[in-house]
Amino acid sequence: MEAFNSTYADAIGEVIAEDTKLPPIEAALLGRALAGMAQVSARYWLETNGNLDLEVASELIYRLAWRGISRFPKES
C-alpha cells in the first residue's frame, strides 16, 4: 500500500514541479499533502454512511485543493 501511495503522490508532485517550477523535493511534499488530503477525506466520507453526498464531498475537497495549489503560480 505504501508503494502505491508513494507512486501516485510522486506523480502529483511531478505535475506540480512542471507547472510551478518548484524544486522537486518541494513539489513532492505538496504532492504528498494533496494525496494525503484525498485519502483522509475519502475515509471520512466512508464514515458518514451516506449522510454526505459523494458529489458534494468531492466538490468541496476539489475546491479546497484547487484553491490551495493555485497559490503556487507558474514561473515564466
Distance bins in CASP14 RR format, pairs under 12 A and 6 or more apart:
PFRMAT RR
TARGET T0000
AUTHOR 0000-0000-0000
RMODE 2
METHOD distances of the structure
MODEL  1
1 7 0 0 0 0 0 1 0 0 0 0 0
1 8 0 0 0 0 0 1 0 0 0 0 0
1 39 0 0 0 0 0 1 0 0 0 0 0
2 8 0 0 0 0 0 1 0 0 0 0 0
2 9 0 0 0 0 0 1 0 0 0 0 0
2 10 0 0 0 0 0 1 0 0 0 0 0
2 32 0 0 0 0 0 1 0 0 0 0 0
2 35 0 0 0 0 0 1 0 0 0 0 0
2 39 0 0 0 0 0 1 0 0 0 0 0
3 9 0 0 0 0 0 1 0 0 0 0 0
3 10 0 0 0 0 0 1 0 0 0 0 0
4 10 0 0 0 0 0 1 0 0 0 0 0
4 11 0 0 0 0 0 1 0 0 0 0 0
4 35 0 0 0 0 0 1 0 0 0 0 0
4 39 0 0 0 0 0 1 0 0 0 0 0
5 11 0 0 0 0 0 1 0 0 0 0 0
5 12 0 0 0 0 0 1 0 0 0 0 0
5 31 0 0 0 0 0 1 0 0 0 0 0
5 32 0 0 0 0 1 0 0 0 0 0 0
5 34 0 0 0 0 0 1 0 0 0 0 0
5 35 1 0 0 1 0 0 0 0 0 0 0
5 36 0 0 0 0 1 0 0 0 0 0 0
5 38 0 0 0 0 0 1 0 0 0 0 0
5 39 1 0 0 1 0 0 0 0 0 0 0
6 12 0 0 0 0 0 1 0 0 0 0 0
6 13 0 0 0 0 0 1 0 0 0 0 0
6 28 0 0 0 0 1 0 0 0 0 0 0
6 31 0 0 0 0 0 1 0 0 0 0 0
6 32 0 0 0 0 1 0 0 0 0 0 0
6 35 0 0 0 0 1 0 0 0 0 0 0
6 36 0 0 0 0 0 1 0 0 0 0 0
7 13 0 0 0 0 0 1 0 0 0 0 0
7 14 0 0 0 0 0 1 0 0 0 0 0
7 28 0 0 0 0 0 1 0 0 0 0 0
7 31 0 0 0 0 0 1 0 0 0 0 0
7 32 0 0 0 0 0 1 0 0 0 0 0
7 35 0 0 0 0 1 0 0 0 0 0 0
8 14 0 0 0 0 0 1 0 0 0 0 0
8 15 0 0 0 0 0 1 0 0 0 0 0
8 31 0 0 0 0 1 0 0 0 0 0 0
8 32 0 0 0 0 1 0 0 0 0 0 0
8 34 0 0 0 0 1 0 0 0 0 0 0
8 35 1 0 0 1 0 0 0 0 0 0 0
8 36 0 0 0 0 0 1 0 0 0 0 0
8 38 0 0 0 0 1 0 0 0 0 0 0
8 39 0 0 0 0 1 0 0 0 0 0 0
9 15 0 0 0 0 0 1 0 0 0 0 0
9 16 0 0 0 0 0 1 0 0 0 0 0
9 27 0 0 0 0 0 1 0 0 0 0 0
9 28 1 0 0 1 0 0 0 0 0 0 0
9 29 0 0 0 0 1 0 0 0 0 0 0
9 30 0 0 0 0 1 0 0 0 0 0 0
9 31 1 0 1 0 0 0 0 0 0 0 0
9 32 1 0 1 0 0 0 0 0 0 0 0
9 33 0 0 0 0 1 0 0 0 0 0 0
9 34 1 0 0 1 0 0 0 0 0 0 0
9 35 1 1 0 0 0 0 0 0 0 0 0
9 36 1 0 0 1 0 0 0 0 0 0 0
9 37 0 0 0 0 0 1 0 0 0 0 0
9 38 0 0 0 0 1 0 0 0 0 0 0
9 39 0 0 0 0 1 0 0 0 0 0 0
10 16 0 0 0 0 0 1 0 0 0 0 0
10 17 0 0 0 0 0 1 0 0 0 0 0
10 24 0 0 0 0 1 0 0 0 0 0 0
10 25 0 0 0 0 0 1 0 0 0 0 0
10 27 0 0 0 0 1 0 0 0 0 0 0
10 28 1 0 0 1 0 0 0 0 0 0 0
10 29 0 0 0 0 0 1 0 0 0 0 0
10 30 0 0 0 0 0 1 0 0 0 0 0
10 31 1 0 0 1 0 0 0 0 0 0 0
10 32 0 0 0 0 1 0 0 0 0 0 0
10 34 0 0 0 0 0 1 0 0 0 0 0
10 35 0 0 0 0 1 0 0 0 0 0 0
11 17 0 0 0 0 0 1 0 0 0 0 0
11 18 0 0 0 0 0 1 0 0 0 0 0
11 27 0 0 0 0 0 1 0 0 0 0 0
11 28 0 0 0 0 0 1 0 0 0 0 0
11 31 0 0 0 0 1 0 0 0 0 0 0
11 32 0 0 0 0 0 1 0 0 0 0 0
11 34 0 0 0 0 0 1 0 0 0 0 0
11 35 0 0 0 0 1 0 0 0 0 0 0
12 18 0 0 0 0 0 1 0 0 0 0 0
12 19 0 0 0 0 0 1 0 0 0 0 0
12 27 0 0 0 0 1 0 0 0 0 0 0
12 28 0 0 0 0 1 0 0 0 0 0 0
12 29 0 0 0 0 0 1 0 0 0 0 0
12 30 1 0 0 1 0 0 0 0 0 0 0
12 31 1 0 1 0 0 0 0 0 0 0 0
12 32 0 0 0 0 1 0 0 0 0 0 0
12 33 0 0 0 0 1 0 0 0 0 0 0
12 34 1 0 1 0 0 0 0 0 0 0 0
12 35 1 0 1 0 0 0 0 0 0 0 0
12 36 0 0 0 0 1 0 0 0 0 0 0
12 37 0 0 0 0 0 1 0 0 0 0 0
12 38 0 0 0 0 1 0 0 0 0 0 0
12 65 0 0 0 0 0 1 0 0 0 0 0
12 69 0 0 0 0 1 0 0 0 0 0 0
13 19 0 0 0 0 1 0 0 0 0 0 0
13 20 0 0 0 0 1 0 0 0 0 0 0
13 22 0 0 0 0 1 0 0 0 0 0 0
13 23 0 0 0 0 0 1 0 0 0 0 0
13 24 0 0 0 0 1 0 0 0 0 0 0
13 25 0 0 0 0 0 1 0 0 0 0 0
13 26 0 0 0 0 1 0 0 0 0 0 0
13 27 1 0 1 0 0 0 0 0 0 0 0
13 28 1 0 1 0 0 0 0 0 0 0 0
13 29 0 0 0 0 1 0 0 0 0 0 0
13 30 1 0 0 1 0 0 0 0 0 0 0
13 31 1 0 1 0 0 0 0 0 0 0 0
13 32 1 0 0 1 0 0 0 0 0 0 0
13 33 0 0 0 0 1 0 0 0 0 0 0
13 34 0 0 0 0 1 0 0 0 0 0 0
13 35 0 0 0 0 1 0 0 0 0 0 0
13 69 0 0 0 0 0 1 0 0 0 0 0
13 72 0 0 0 0 0 1 0 0 0 0 0
14 20 0 0 0 0 0 1 0 0 0 0 0
14 22 0 0 0 0 0 1 0 0 0 0 0
14 24 0 0 0 0 1 0 0 0 0 0 0
14 27 1 0 0 1 0 0 0 0 0 0 0
14 28 0 0 0 0 1 0 0 0 0 0 0
14 30 0 0 0 0 0 1 0 0 0 0 0
14 31 0 0 0 0 1 0 0 0 0 0 0
15 22 0 0 0 0 0 1 0 0 0 0 0
15 24 0 0 0 0 0 1 0 0 0 0 0
15 27 0 0 0 0 1 0 0 0 0 0 0
15 28 0 0 0 0 0 1 0 0 0 0 0
15 30 0 0 0 0 1 0 0 0 0 0 0
15 31 0 0 0 0 1 0 0 0 0 0 0
15 34 0 0 0 0 1 0 0 0 0 0 0
15 35 0 0 0 0 0 1 0 0 0 0 0
15 69 0 0 0 0 1 0 0 0 0 0 0
15 72 0 0 0 0 0 1 0 0 0 0 0
15 74 0 0 0 0 0 1 0 0 0 0 0
16 22 1 0 0 1 0 0 0 0 0 0 0
16 23 0 0 0 0 0 1 0 0 0 0 0
16 24 0 0 0 0 1 0 0 0 0 0 0
16 25 0 0 0 0 0 1 0 0 0 0 0
16 26 0 0 0 0 1 0 0 0 0 0 0
16 27 1 0 1 0 0 0 0 0 0 0 0
16 28 0 0 0 0 1 0 0 0 0 0 0
16 29 0 0 0 0 1 0 0 0 0 0 0
16 30 1 0 1 0 0 0 0 0 0 0 0
16 31 1 0 1 0 0 0 0 0 0 0 0
16 32 0 0 0 0 0 1 0 0 0 0 0
16 33 0 0 0 0 1 0 0 0 0 0 0
16 34 0 0 0 0 1 0 0 0 0 0 0
16 35 0 0 0 0 0 1 0 0 0 0 0
16 65 0 0 0 0 0 1 0 0 0 0 0
16 68 0 0 0 0 0 1 0 0 0 0 0
16 69 1 0 0 1 0 0 0 0 0 0 0
16 70 0 0 0 0 0 1 0 0 0 0 0
16 71 0 0 0 0 0 1 0 0 0 0 0
16 72 1 0 0 1 0 0 0 0 0 0 0
16 73 0 0 0 0 0 1 0 0 0 0 0
16 74 0 0 0 0 0 1 0 0 0 0 0
17 23 1 0 0 1 0 0 0 0 0 0 0
17 24 1 0 1 0 0 0 0 0 0 0 0
17 25 0 0 0 0 1 0 0 0 0 0 0
17 26 0 0 0 0 1 0 0 0 0 0 0
17 27 1 1 0 0 0 0 0 0 0 0 0
17 28 1 0 0 1 0 0 0 0 0 0 0
17 29 0 0 0 0 0 1 0 0 0 0 0
17 30 0 0 0 0 1 0 0 0 0 0 0
17 31 0 0 0 0 1 0 0 0 0 0 0
17 72 0 0 0 0 0 1 0 0 0 0 0
17 74 0 0 0 0 0 1 0 0 0 0 0
17 75 0 0 0 0 0 1 0 0 0 0 0
18 24 0 0 0 0 0 1 0 0 0 0 0
18 27 0 0 0 0 1 0 0 0 0 0 0
18 72 0 0 0 0 0 1 0 0 0 0 0
18 74 0 0 0 0 1 0 0 0 0 0 0
18 75 0 0 0 0 0 1 0 0 0 0 0
19 27 0 0 0 0 1 0 0 0 0 0 0
19 30 0 0 0 0 0 1 0 0 0 0 0
19 31 0 0 0 0 0 1 0 0 0 0 0
19 69 0 0 0 0 1 0 0 0 0 0 0
19 70 0 0 0 0 0 1 0 0 0 0 0
19 72 1 0 0 1 0 0 0 0 0 0 0
19 73 0 0 0 0 1 0 0 0 0 0 0
19 74 1 0 1 0 0 0 0 0 0 0 0
19 75 0 0 0 0 1 0 0 0 0 0 0
20 26 0 0 0 0 1 0 0 0 0 0 0
20 27 1 0 0 1 0 0 0 0 0 0 0
20 30 0 0 0 0 1 0 0 0 0 0 0
20 31 0 0 0 0 0 1 0 0 0 0 0
20 69 0 0 0 0 1 0 0 0 0 0 0
20 70 0 0 0 0 0 1 0 0 0 0 0
20 71 0 0 0 0 1 0 0 0 0 0 0
20 72 1 0 1 0 0 0 0 0 0 0 0
20 73 1 0 0 1 0 0 0 0 0 0 0
20 74 1 0 0 1 0 0 0 0 0 0 0
20 75 1 0 0 1 0 0 0 0 0 0 0
20 76 0 0 0 0 0 1 0 0 0 0 0
21 27 0 0 0 0 1 0 0 0 0 0 0
21 72 0 0 0 0 1 0 0 0 0 0 0
21 73 0 0 0 0 1 0 0 0 0 0 0
21 74 1 0 0 1 0 0 0 0 0 0 0
21 75 1 1 0 0 0 0 0 0 0 0 0
21 76 0 0 0 0 1 0 0 0 0 0 0
22 28 0 0 0 0 1 0 0 0 0 0 0
22 29 0 0 0 0 1 0 0 0 0 0 0
22 30 1 0 0 1 0 0 0 0 0 0 0
22 31 0 0 0 0 0 1 0 0 0 0 0
22 69 0 0 0 0 0 1 0 0 0 0 0
22 71 0 0 0 0 0 1 0 0 0 0 0
22 72 1 0 0 1 0 0 0 0 0 0 0
22 73 0 0 0 0 0 1 0 0 0 0 0
22 74 0 0 0 0 0 1 0 0 0 0 0
22 75 0 0 0 0 1 0 0 0 0 0 0
23 29 0 0 0 0 1 0 0 0 0 0 0
23 30 0 0 0 0 0 1 0 0 0 0 0
23 75 0 0 0 0 0 1 0 0 0 0 0
24 30 0 0 0 0 0 1 0 0 0 0 0
24 31 0 0 0 0 0 1 0 0 0 0 0
25 31 0 0 0 0 0 1 0 0 0 0 0
25 32 0 0 0 0 0 1 0 0 0 0 0
26 32 0 0 0 0 0 1 0 0 0 0 0
26 33 0 0 0 0 0 1 0 0 0 0 0
26 72 0 0 0 0 1 0 0 0 0 0 0
27 33 0 0 0 0 0 1 0 0 0 0 0
27 34 0 0 0 0 0 1 0 0 0 0 0
27 69 0 0 0 0 0 1 0 0 0 0 0
27 72 0 0 0 0 1 0 0 0 0 0 0
28 34 0 0 0 0 0 1 0 0 0 0 0
28 35 0 0 0 0 0 1 0 0 0 0 0
29 35 0 0 0 0 0 1 0 0 0 0 0
29 36 0 0 0 0 0 1 0 0 0 0 0
29 72 0 0 0 0 0 1 0 0 0 0 0
30 36 0 0 0 0 0 1 0 0 0 0 0
30 37 0 0 0 0 0 1 0 0 0 0 0
30 65 0 0 0 0 0 1 0 0 0 0 0
30 68 0 0 0 0 1 0 0 0 0 0 0
30 69 1 0 0 1 0 0 0 0 0 0 0
30 70 0 0 0 0 0 1 0 0 0 0 0
30 71 0 0 0 0 0 1 0 0 0 0 0
30 72 1 0 0 1 0 0 0 0 0 0 0
31 37 0 0 0 0 1 0 0 0 0 0 0
31 38 0 0 0 0 0 1 0 0 0 0 0
31 39 0 0 0 0 0 1 0 0 0 0 0
31 65 0 0 0 0 0 1 0 0 0 0 0
31 69 0 0 0 0 1 0 0 0 0 0 0
31 72 0 0 0 0 0 1 0 0 0 0 0
32 38 0 0 0 0 0 1 0 0 0 0 0
32 39 0 0 0 0 0 1 0 0 0 0 0
33 39 0 0 0 0 0 1 0 0 0 0 0
33 40 0 0 0 0 0 1 0 0 0 0 0
33 64 0 0 0 0 0 1 0 0 0 0 0
33 65 0 0 0 0 1 0 0 0 0 0 0
33 68 0 0 0 0 1 0 0 0 0 0 0
33 69 0 0 0 0 1 0 0 0 0 0 0
33 72 0 0 0 0 0 1 0 0 0 0 0
34 40 0 0 0 0 0 1 0 0 0 0 0
34 41 0 0 0 0 0 1 0 0 0 0 0
34 61 0 0 0 0 1 0 0 0 0 0 0
34 62 0 0 0 0 0 1 0 0 0 0 0
34 64 0 0 0 0 0 1 0 0 0 0 0
34 65 1 0 1 0 0 0 0 0 0 0 0
34 66 0 0 0 0 1 0 0 0 0 0 0
34 68 0 0 0 0 1 0 0 0 0 0 0
34 69 1 0 0 1 0 0 0 0 0 0 0
34 72 0 0 0 0 0 1 0 0 0 0 0
35 41 0 0 0 0 0 1 0 0 0 0 0
35 42 0 0 0 0 0 1 0 0 0 0 0
35 61 0 0 0 0 0 1 0 0 0 0 0
35 65 0 0 0 0 0 1 0 0 0 0 0
36 42 0 0 0 0 1 0 0 0 0 0 0
36 43 0 0 0 0 1 0 0 0 0 0 0
36 44 0 0 0 0 0 1 0 0 0 0 0
36 61 0 0 0 0 0 1 0 0 0 0 0
36 65 0 0 0 0 0 1 0 0 0 0 0
37 43 0 0 0 0 0 1 0 0 0 0 0
37 44 0 0 0 0 0 1 0 0 0 0 0
37 60 0 0 0 0 0 1 0 0 0 0 0
37 61 1 0 0 1 0 0 0 0 0 0 0
37 62 0 0 0 0 0 1 0 0 0 0 0
37 64 1 0 0 1 0 0 0 0 0 0 0
37 65 1 0 0 1 0 0 0 0 0 0 0
37 66 0 0 0 0 0 1 0 0 0 0 0
37 68 0 0 0 0 0 1 0 0 0 0 0
37 69 0 0 0 0 0 1 0 0 0 0 0
38 44 0 0 0 0 0 1 0 0 0 0 0
38 45 0 0 0 0 0 1 0 0 0 0 0
38 57 0 0 0 0 0 1 0 0 0 0 0
38 58 0 0 0 0 1 0 0 0 0 0 0
38 60 0 0 0 0 0 1 0 0 0 0 0
38 61 1 0 0 1 0 0 0 0 0 0 0
38 62 0 0 0 0 1 0 0 0 0 0 0
38 64 0 0 0 0 0 1 0 0 0 0 0
38 65 1 0 0 1 0 0 0 0 0 0 0
39 45 0 0 0 0 0 1 0 0 0 0 0
39 46 0 0 0 0 0 1 0 0 0 0 0
39 61 0 0 0 0 0 1 0 0 0 0 0
40 46 0 0 0 0 0 1 0 0 0 0 0
40 47 0 0 0 0 0 1 0 0 0 0 0
40 61 0 0 0 0 1 0 0 0 0 0 0
40 64 0 0 0 0 0 1 0 0 0 0 0
41 47 0 0 0 0 0 1 0 0 0 0 0
41 48 0 0 0 0 0 1 0 0 0 0 0
41 52 0 0 0 0 0 1 0 0 0 0 0
41 54 0 0 0 0 0 1 0 0 0 0 0
41 56 0 0 0 0 0 1 0 0 0 0 0
41 57 1 0 0 1 0 0 0 0 0 0 0
41 58 0 0 0 0 1 0 0 0 0 0 0
41 59 0 0 0 0 0 1 0 0 0 0 0
41 60 0 0 0 0 1 0 0 0 0 0 0
41 61 1 0 1 0 0 0 0 0 0 0 0
41 62 0 0 0 0 0 1 0 0 0 0 0
41 63 0 0 0 0 0 1 0 0 0 0 0
41 64 0 0 0 0 1 0 0 0 0 0 0
41 65 0 0 0 0 1 0 0 0 0 0 0
42 48 0 0 0 0 0 1 0 0 0 0 0
42 52 0 0 0 0 0 1 0 0 0 0 0
42 54 0 0 0 0 1 0 0 0 0 0 0
42 57 0 0 0 0 1 0 0 0 0 0 0
42 58 0 0 0 0 1 0 0 0 0 0 0
42 61 0 0 0 0 1 0 0 0 0 0 0
43 57 0 0 0 0 0 1 0 0 0 0 0
43 61 0 0 0 0 0 1 0 0 0 0 0
44 50 0 0 0 0 0 1 0 0 0 0 0
44 51 0 0 0 0 0 1 0 0 0 0 0
44 52 0 0 0 0 1 0 0 0 0 0 0
44 57 0 0 0 0 1 0 0 0 0 0 0
44 60 0 0 0 0 0 1 0 0 0 0 0
44 61 0 0 0 0 1 0 0 0 0 0 0
45 51 0 0 0 0 1 0 0 0 0 0 0
45 52 1 0 1 0 0 0 0 0 0 0 0
45 53 0 0 0 0 1 0 0 0 0 0 0
45 54 1 0 0 1 0 0 0 0 0 0 0
45 55 0 0 0 0 0 1 0 0 0 0 0
45 56 0 0 0 0 1 0 0 0 0 0 0
45 57 1 0 1 0 0 0 0 0 0 0 0
45 58 0 0 0 0 1 0 0 0 0 0 0
45 60 0 0 0 0 1 0 0 0 0 0 0
45 61 0 0 0 0 1 0 0 0 0 0 0
46 52 0 0 0 0 1 0 0 0 0 0 0
46 54 0 0 0 0 0 1 0 0 0 0 0
46 57 0 0 0 0 0 1 0 0 0 0 0
47 57 0 0 0 0 0 1 0 0 0 0 0
48 54 0 0 0 0 1 0 0 0 0 0 0
48 56 0 0 0 0 0 1 0 0 0 0 0
48 57 0 0 0 0 1 0 0 0 0 0 0
50 56 0 0 0 0 0 1 0 0 0 0 0
50 57 0 0 0 0 1 0 0 0 0 0 0
51 57 0 0 0 0 0 1 0 0 0 0 0
52 58 0 0 0 0 0 1 0 0 0 0 0
52 59 0 0 0 0 0 1 0 0 0 0 0
52 60 0 0 0 0 1 0 0 0 0 0 0
52 61 0 0 0 0 0 1 0 0 0 0 0
53 59 0 0 0 0 1 0 0 0 0 0 0
53 60 0 0 0 0 0 1 0 0 0 0 0
54 60 0 0 0 0 0 1 0 0 0 0 0
54 61 0 0 0 0 0 1 0 0 0 0 0
54 62 0 0 0 0 0 1 0 0 0 0 0
55 61 0 0 0 0 0 1 0 0 0 0 0
55 62 0 0 0 0 0 1 0 0 0 0 0
56 62 0 0 0 0 0 1 0 0 0 0 0
56 63 0 0 0 0 0 1 0 0 0 0 0
57 63 0 0 0 0 0 1 0 0 0 0 0
57 64 0 0 0 0 0 1 0 0 0 0 0
58 64 0 0 0 0 0 1 0 0 0 0 0
58 65 0 0 0 0 0 1 0 0 0 0 0
58 66 0 0 0 0 0 1 0 0 0 0 0
59 65 0 0 0 0 0 1 0 0 0 0 0
59 66 0 0 0 0 0 1 0 0 0 0 0
60 66 0 0 0 0 0 1 0 0 0 0 0
60 67 0 0 0 0 0 1 0 0 0 0 0
61 67 0 0 0 0 0 1 0 0 0 0 0
61 68 0 0 0 0 0 1 0 0 0 0 0
62 68 0 0 0 0 0 1 0 0 0 0 0
62 69 0 0 0 0 0 1 0 0 0 0 0
62 70 0 0 0 0 0 1 0 0 0 0 0
63 69 0 0 0 0 0 1 0 0 0 0 0
63 70 0 0 0 0 0 1 0 0 0 0 0
64 70 0 0 0 0 0 1 0 0 0 0 0
65 71 0 0 0 0 0 1 0 0 0 0 0
65 72 0 0 0 0 0 1 0 0 0 0 0
66 72 0 0 0 0 0 1 0 0 0 0 0
END
